[in-house]
Every structure is written in structure tokens, then in C-alpha cells.
Amino acid sequence: MTDVKQKKENVKMHLKELRQNLKQMHLAVTEELILPHPDEVKTLMNKMDQLLKLIESK
């Protein structure tokens, strides 16, 4: 697999994981009326930062 294809696959994998995490957080807020812990939000923000760095490295 070429480097570009590998990066694309990595980005897709990160996006899928972030989407799933955000969906779970959204359901907790809207259905269970539970606010996320600050650490959970920070973790997602860090994952998004890592993804942005991966995208910008192209």
C-alpha cells in the first residue's frame, strides 16, 4: 500500500472512531441527560488534533 493510501485509511479510521465517540456522547446528553466528563471531551479534542496533524502532514 502506498503512503498516500495508508494515510487515507488512517484518516478514515480516525474519523469513524471520532464519529462513534461523538454519537455515544450525544446519546448520553440527549436521552440520558448526562453531561460528558471533561476528560472525555479533552480526549476527543486530542484525537481531533491528532487527526488534523495527520491530514496536514500530506
C-alpha atoms as one frame of an Amber mdcrd trajectory, in Angstrom:
protein
   0.000   0.000   0.000   1.318   3.420  -0.897   1.997   6.052   1.713  -0.913
   8.207   0.496  -3.330   5.285   0.620  -2.143   4.385   4.109  -2.666   7.945
   5.319  -6.118   7.981   3.759  -7.018   4.738   5.533  -5.677   6.136   8.824
  -7.790   9.267   8.427 -10.881   7.191   7.676 -10.243   5.014  10.718  -9.800
   8.049  12.981 -12.932   9.686  11.602 -15.008   6.570  12.188 -13.759   6.321
  15.760 -14.418  10.007  16.448 -17.879   9.762  14.927 -18.740   6.788  17.130
 -17.449   8.551  20.245 -19.432  11.678  19.426 -22.586   9.667  18.742 -22.291
   7.973  22.133 -21.720  11.303  23.837 -24.698  12.835  22.023 -26.985   9.979
  23.043 -25.897  10.288  26.658 -26.684  14.003  26.623 -29.990  13.857  24.748
 -31.504  10.605  26.007 -30.000  10.085  29.435 -29.463  13.777  30.246 -25.901
  13.012  31.322 -23.216  15.556  30.550 -19.867  14.138  29.451 -16.951  14.254
  31.839 -14.411  16.945  30.987 -11.758  14.246  30.472 -13.912  12.604  27.794
 -14.226  15.899  25.954 -10.478  16.540  26.257  -9.744  13.061  24.916 -11.926
  13.666  21.867 -10.321  17.045  21.300  -6.868  15.446  21.441  -7.953  12.788
  18.944  -9.245  15.507  16.629  -5.940  17.380  16.958  -4.032  14.209  16.064
  -6.250  13.721  13.032  -5.697  17.293  11.927  -1.927  16.838  12.215  -2.160
  13.665  10.150  -4.160  15.440   7.460  -1.831  18.446   7.405   1.235  16.234
   7.045   0.266  15.380   3.456
